[in-house]
Amino acid sequence: MTSATYDRLIRKISEGDMNSLEELYNEMYSPIFALSLSIVKRADIAAELTQDTFLHIYNAAGRYKRGGNAGAWVLRIARNLSIDFLRKYKREGDGSLLEFVPSGTDEINHLEAEVTLADIMRYLDSSEREILVLKSQGYTHKEIAEITKLPEGTVRWKYSEAIKSLRKELEQTGGILNEQ
């Protein structure tokens, strides 16, 4: 989907068009879920944050500046909600997420296949995970820089380091990660 198409969908969402929200949902659910998962590291929480992202999009669509990078805007919302979630739980508790009970647990069964992503990503730091997930969703280094608000050179370097870390882990485990 092109940036102009995302732009059009967000404009229609700002006018209350639920079909456009559904179309955006169908197109962006996987990248949003993957990004949230790379940050919070739990599929149940990532699924909840993905739903929250679409609610936020619906409420904030009227404030989107047309002609920007709408896909990056959507992913920035998901990223910010995920980071805010982690901050909230660090502030309110012992830093663990064990107390969190998602309301949408029926979606978790649908996401079982994507959980192996969390297993692989545990070998990376949070920014490397985030960049690798966005790159795997087809975003360019420039777009990732816009989403993460990091310099493009830093994004390129972190992506390269993430690939090196995963290769090293695969070599040390004899390729076990591929079998999970």
N, C-alpha and C positions, 0 to 999 in steps of 0.2 A: 504494500500500500504506500502511496506517495505522501509526502508531507502535505501537499495540497488537499489530498483526500482526508487526511487526519484533521486538517484545518477546517474543512467543510463539515465534518462530523461534529467537531467541537462547537462550531457555530450553531448547528442544528440542535445540539444538546442544550445549548444556552437558551434556545427558544422552547425547550421542553419536549423535544422529539425523542421519545423513548426508543424508537426503532434505531435511531443513530447511536444511542447509548449501547444498545444490544450489539450493533455492528462493531462498534469500538471494542466492546467486551470480548466478542468472538475473536477479534484480531489481536488484541493486546493482552489477553489473560495470561498466556504462557510466558511472555517476556517479563511481565510484572511479577508473576509468581516466582519465576527463577531469580529475579533480582532481589525480591524480598527474602527468599530462601537463602540466598548467598549472604545476606546480612544477619538474619535472625537464627539461621541454622536449624529451624524446626518447621516441618511441612505444615503442621496444624496452624501454627502462628502465621506462617507465610500466606496460607489460604485466607485467613481472617483479614490480614493486612491487604491482600489483593482486593477483597470485597470493599474494605474501607477506602481503598484508592478510587474505586469506581464511584462510590458515594461522594467522595471529595471532588472528583471530576465533574459530577453532575451539579454539585453546588457551586463550583468555582468556574465553570465553563464561560460564564459571562465576563469573567475577568481576564480570560486568555487574550493576549495580544495577537491578533490575526497576522498571518504572514511569517510567524516565527517557526521554530521547529516543534511542531505539535507532538510528535512522538517523544522527543526529548522532554517536553513539558510534562507529559503523562508519566514518564519514567522518573523524572525528578520528584513528582508528587509521591510515587511509590517509595522511592529512596528516602525521602524526608520522613514519611510516616513510619517506615521501618526503623530508622535511626531514632526518631522520637519515642517509639515503643521501647527500644532498648534503654534509652535514657530514663524513661519513666520507671522501668522495673529496677534499674540500678539505684535510683533515688528512693523508691518505696520499699525495697526489700533487701534481701541478701545478695542480689544480683542474679539469682537463679530464676528460671522461667517456669518452674514446676507448678506454681499455683495457677497459671493461666489455663483456663478451660475455654476453648473456642466454641462459638455458637453454631458454626457451620461444619461440624465433624462429618456430615454425610459426604462432603466434597473430598475428604481425605482419601477415600477408597479410589476415587478417580485419579488421584495424584500419585498413587503408589509407585509407578514407574519412574517418576521424577525424583523420588527420594534418594536414589543412588547418586544423584548429583551432589547431595549433601555429604555422602560418604567420601566422594572424590575431593570435594572442595575443602574438607577439613585440613588438608595439607597446605593450604594457602592462607595468607593473612586476609583480613576483610576487604581491603582495597583491591588486592589481586583477584579475589573471588568475584567481586563486583564487576571488575573490568572484563574478566574472562567470560562471565555470564552474558554481559552486554555484547561482547564481541561474538559469542556463539549465537546470539540472536540476530546477527547481521549488521550491527551498528559499526560505523567507521570509528577510527581513533579520534577523529575530530568531533563526532557526535558524542562519543563517550566522554570526551573532555568537557563538552557542554553540559552533559547530564551530571557528571561528578564534580564539576567546577574545579578540575585539575588542569594544569597545563598539558597540552597535547603531547609534548615530549615525555612528561612524566607518565602519561597513560601508556605510551609506546613502551617505555622502559618497564613499567609494572607488568604489562602484558607479557613481555619477553621473559621476565623473571618468573611469572606464574607458569609459563610453559616449561621453563627449565626445571622448576620445582616438581612439577608433575612428572616430567621425564625421569628425573632423579628418583622419585618415589617408585615409579614403575620399574626402573632398573633394580632397585633395592628389594622390591617385593616380588620380582620375577614376573611382573605383568598381572599380579593378582587383581589389581584395580579393574582391569578389563573384564574380569569374570563376575564382578559384583553386579 
